[in-house]
Amino acid sequence: MAGGLVGLLDDIAALAKLAAASVDDVGAAAGRASIKAAGVVVDDTAVTPAYVQGLAANRELPIIRKIALGSLRNKLLIILPAALLLSAIAPVIIEIILMFGGCFLAYEGAHKIIHALRHDDHDHDEPAVVSGPDAESSVVRGAIRTDFILSAEIMVIALKEVIEEPVVSRGVILAIVGVVITVIVYGVVALIVKMDDVGLRLAERPSPSSQRVGRALVTGMPKLLTWLSVVGTAAMLWVGGHILLVGADELGWTGPYHLVHELEKLVHDVSGIGGVLSWLINTAASALVGLVVGSLIVGIVTILPIGKSSASKQSH
């Protein structure tokens, strides 16, 4: 598998005439960029299964495939060219766009927490399968629209990591990141949404051990989806807050991130666990910033006409 990937990267590098960059450089840069985008990937994986809840079981995988293809189009045909163009002519705009994306992630995370505490989030009460004959197309369009924002965040975070690379190398690395992340996200989503079907099949077998595993899968999937949703919400706050802290620092407002670094220094030298404690402080600070900023945006959106209209619809 690894050899095939290196060979593929070598072919891409040759076709793109990347004389200045080795295959190892491209692969390493793609790996770094993918890791930086991991928080948004978790959110993307957590969000997508909700779009096929309530649909007929035999339509789940075809719908996921359509959403995955739409996600690839988002990343490779729209976001990638736009990101490369902006990074070539106005790199500072990338940081500003990234911060807007951080605000959106913080808003989404805070919005989920607030409505969970109020028990008034009924967006998915009605299964899509009973919404009419155009439900599938509507589900796919809605999922691809949501994916566009998350994909833009993933690609811009990745771009930030390789902004110093030559433009052709940048394009190849981002294309690799886009394809690999899409395959991982929607592969995992497909496994998640079909796991209960696998469990039912196993539960019908004569073997007692197969039946136990099958029942465990069937009863465990709702808990997994709930846990995944919690992790996705936490990831949105953490990634959104971190983007805002780093972006503010790079744009000249150094105070907030300097304070975080000072807090990290207090525990960095603790024997054996200093590195872990530093990471936890950075993560907690980022999540707190995400929650505060996100809650402020939720409050602002709520008093706007569009926010009032949304709230009115939910109450009915």
C-alpha positions in Angstrom: 0.0 0.0 0.0 2.7 2.4 1.0 4.8 1.5 -2.0 1.9 2.1 -4.3 1.2 5.5 -2.8 4.9 6.5 -3.2 4.8 5.3 -6.8 1.6 7.4 -7.4 3.2 10.4 -5.9 6.2 9.9 -8.1 4.1 9.7 -11.2 2.2 12.9 -10.2 5.5 14.7 -9.5 6.9 13.6 -12.9 3.8 14.6 -14.8 3.7 18.0 -13.0 7.5 18.4 -13.7 8.2 19.1 -10.0 12.0 19.2 -10.6 12.6 21.1 -7.4 10.7 18.8 -5.1 11.2 15.1 -4.3 8.4 12.6 -3.9 9.3 12.4 -0.2 8.9 16.2 0.1 5.5 16.1 -1.5 4.3 13.2 0.6 5.6 14.7 3.8 4.0 18.0 3.1 0.7 16.4 2.2 0.9 14.4 5.5 1.5 17.6 7.5 -1.3 19.4 5.8 -3.7 16.5 6.4 -2.9 16.3 10.1 -3.5 20.1 10.6 -7.0 19.6 9.0 -7.8 16.6 11.3 -10.1 18.5 13.5 -12.4 19.6 10.7 -12.2 16.0 9.3 -13.6 14.7 12.5 -16.5 17.2 12.3 -17.1 16.3 8.6 -17.3 12.6 9.6 -19.6 13.4 12.5 -22.0 15.6 10.5 -22.5 13.4 7.4 -24.3 10.3 8.8 -27.2 12.6 9.9 -28.0 13.1 6.2 -29.0 9.5 5.6 -31.0 9.0 8.8 -34.5 8.0 7.9 -33.7 7.0 4.3 -34.3 3.5 3.0 -31.3 1.2 3.8 -30.7 0.3 0.1 -30.3 4.0 -0.7 -27.7 4.9 2.0 -24.6 3.9 0.1 -25.7 5.5 -3.3 -26.5 8.7 -1.5 -23.1 8.7 0.3 -21.4 8.1 -3.0 -23.2 11.1 -4.5 -22.2 13.3 -1.6 -18.6 12.1 -1.8 -18.4 12.9 -5.5 -19.9 16.3 -4.8 -17.3 16.8 -2.1 -14.5 16.0 -4.5 -15.9 18.5 -7.0 -16.1 21.1 -4.3 -12.4 20.5 -3.3 -10.8 20.0 -6.7 -12.8 22.1 -9.2 -13.9 25.1 -7.1 -11.9 25.5 -3.8 -8.4 24.3 -5.1 -8.2 26.8 -8.0 -9.6 29.6 -6.0 -7.2 28.9 -3.1 -4.1 28.7 -5.4 -5.1 31.9 -7.1 -5.5 33.8 -3.8 -2.3 32.4 -2.4 -0.4 33.6 -5.4 -1.8 37.1 -5.6 -2.8 38.0 -2.0 -1.6 35.5 0.7 -3.0 37.6 3.6 -6.5 37.0 2.3 -6.0 33.3 3.0 -5.5 34.1 6.7 -8.6 36.3 6.7 -10.7 33.6 5.0 -9.4 31.1 7.5 -10.5 33.3 10.4 -13.9 33.6 8.9 -14.0 29.9 8.7 -12.9 29.7 12.3 -15.8 31.9 13.3 -18.2 29.6 11.4 -16.8 26.5 13.1 -17.0 28.2 16.5 -20.6 29.3 15.7 -21.6 25.8 14.7 -20.1 24.3 17.8 -21.7 26.8 20.1 -25.0 26.6 18.3 -25.1 22.8 18.9 -24.3 23.1 22.6 -26.8 25.9 23.2 -29.6 24.0 21.5 -28.7 20.8 23.2 -28.9 22.5 26.6 -32.3 24.0 25.6 -33.6 20.8 24.1 -35.0 22.7 21.2 -33.0 21.5 18.2 -35.6 19.7 16.0 -33.9 20.0 12.6 -33.9 16.2 12.1 -37.1 15.2 13.8 -38.8 14.3 10.5 -37.1 11.6 8.5 -36.1 12.5 5.0 -37.8 9.4 3.7 -41.2 10.8 4.4 -40.5 14.3 3.1 -41.5 13.6 -0.5 -40.2 12.1 -3.8 -37.5 14.7 -4.1 -36.1 13.9 -0.6 -32.9 12.2 -1.9 -31.9 15.1 -4.2 -32.7 17.6 -1.4 -30.5 15.6 1.1 -27.6 15.4 -1.4 -27.8 19.1 -2.2 -27.9 20.0 1.5 -25.0 17.7 2.4 -22.9 19.0 -0.5 -23.6 22.7 0.6 -22.5 21.9 4.1 -19.5 19.9 2.8 -18.4 23.0 0.8 -17.8 25.0 3.9 -16.0 22.2 5.7 -14.0 21.3 2.6 -13.0 24.9 2.2 -11.7 24.9 5.8 -9.8 21.6 5.2 -8.2 22.9 2.0 -7.3 26.4 3.4 -5.8 24.8 6.6 -3.8 22.5 4.4 -2.8 25.4 2.1 -1.6 27.3 5.1 0.9 24.5 5.9 2.3 24.5 2.3 2.1 28.2 1.5 5.9 28.4 1.0 6.0 25.6 -1.6 6.1 26.4 -5.3 2.7 26.9 -6.8 2.7 23.6 -8.8 3.8 21.7 -5.7 1.1 23.4 -3.7 -1.5 22.3 -6.2 -0.4 18.7 -6.2 -0.2 18.5 -2.4 -3.6 20.1 -2.0 -5.1 17.7 -4.6 -3.6 14.7 -2.7 -5.0 16.0 0.6 -8.4 16.6 -0.9 -8.7 13.1 -2.5 -7.2 11.3 0.5 -9.4 13.1 3.1 -12.6 12.6 1.0 -11.9 8.9 0.7 -11.2 8.5 4.4 -14.2 10.6 5.5 -16.8 9.0 3.3 -15.3 5.5 3.6 -15.7 5.8 7.4 -19.2 7.3 7.0 -20.2 4.4 4.8 -19.0 1.9 7.4 -20.8 3.7 10.2 -24.2 3.9 8.5 -24.1 0.2 7.3 -22.8 -1.2 10.6 -26.3 -1.8 12.0 -27.1 -3.8 8.8 -24.0 -5.9 9.4 -25.1 -6.4 13.0 -28.5 -7.6 11.9 -27.0 -10.1 9.5 -24.7 -11.4 12.3 -27.6 -11.6 14.8 -29.5 -13.9 12.3 -26.7 -16.4 12.2 -26.9 -19.7 14.2 -23.6 -19.1 16.0 -24.1 -17.7 19.5 -20.8 -15.6 19.2 -22.0 -14.1 15.9 -25.3 -13.3 17.5 -23.6 -11.5 20.4 -21.4 -9.5 18.1 -24.4 -8.6 15.9 -26.6 -7.5 18.9 -23.6 -5.4 20.2 -23.3 -3.7 16.9 -27.0 -2.9 16.6 -27.3 -1.6 20.1 -23.9 0.2 20.0 -24.4 2.2 16.8 -26.7 4.9 18.3 -24.2 5.4 21.1 -21.4 5.6 18.6 -23.3 8.3 16.6 -24.0 10.2 19.7 -20.3 10.0 20.8 -19.2 11.0 17.3 -21.5 14.0 17.4 -20.0 15.1 20.7 -16.5 14.7 19.4 -17.4 16.6 16.3 -18.8 19.5 18.3 -15.7 19.6 20.5 -13.5 19.5 17.4 -15.4 22.5 15.9 -14.8 24.6 19.0 -11.2 23.5 19.3 -10.3 24.0 15.7 -12.3 27.2 15.3 -10.8 28.7 18.4 -7.2 27.7 17.5 -7.7 29.2 14.0 -8.8 32.5 15.6 -5.9 32.6 18.1 -3.2 31.9 15.5 -4.8 34.1 12.9 -5.1 37.1 15.3 -1.4 36.5 16.3 -0.3 36.5 12.7 -2.3 39.6 11.8 -0.8 41.6 14.7 -3.0 41.0 17.7 -0.5 38.9 19.7 -1.8 39.3 23.2 -4.3 36.3 23.4 -1.9 33.7 21.9 1.0 35.1 23.9 -1.0 34.5 27.1 -1.7 30.9 26.0 2.0 30.4 25.4 2.8 31.8 28.8 0.4 29.3 30.4 2.0 26.5 28.5 5.4 27.4 29.8 4.2 27.1 33.4 3.7 23.3 32.9 6.1 22.5 30.1 8.9 21.4 32.4 6.7 19.1 34.5 8.5 15.7 34.5 7.1 13.1 32.1 3.8 14.9 31.3 4.9 18.5 30.5 4.3 18.1 26.8 0.8 16.6 27.4 -0.1 19.3 29.9 1.0 22.0 27.4 -1.1 20.5 24.7 -4.1 20.3 27.0 -3.8 23.9 28.0 -3.5 25.0 24.3 -6.5 22.8 23.4 -8.6 24.0 26.3 -7.8 27.7 25.6 -8.6 27.2 21.9 -11.9 25.5 22.8 -12.8 28.3 25.3 -12.1 30.9 22.7 -14.2 29.0 20.2 -17.1 28.7 22.7 -17.0 32.4 23.6 -16.8 33.7 20.0 -19.3 31.1 18.8 -21.8 32.1 21.5 -21.4 35.7 20.7 -22.2 35.0 17.0 -25.2 32.8 18.0 -26.5 35.8 20.0 -26.0 38.2 17.1 -27.6 35.8 14.6 -30.6 35.3 16.9 -31.5 39.0 17.0 -31.1 39.4 13.2 -34.2 39.0 11.0 -32.9 35.7 9.6 -32.2 34.4 13.1 -35.8 35.3 14.3 -37.3 33.7 11.2 -35.4 30.5 11.9 -36.4 30.4 15.5 -40.1 31.0 14.5 -40.0 28.1 12.1 -38.5 25.8 14.8 -41.2 26.8 17.3 -43.8 25.6 14.8 
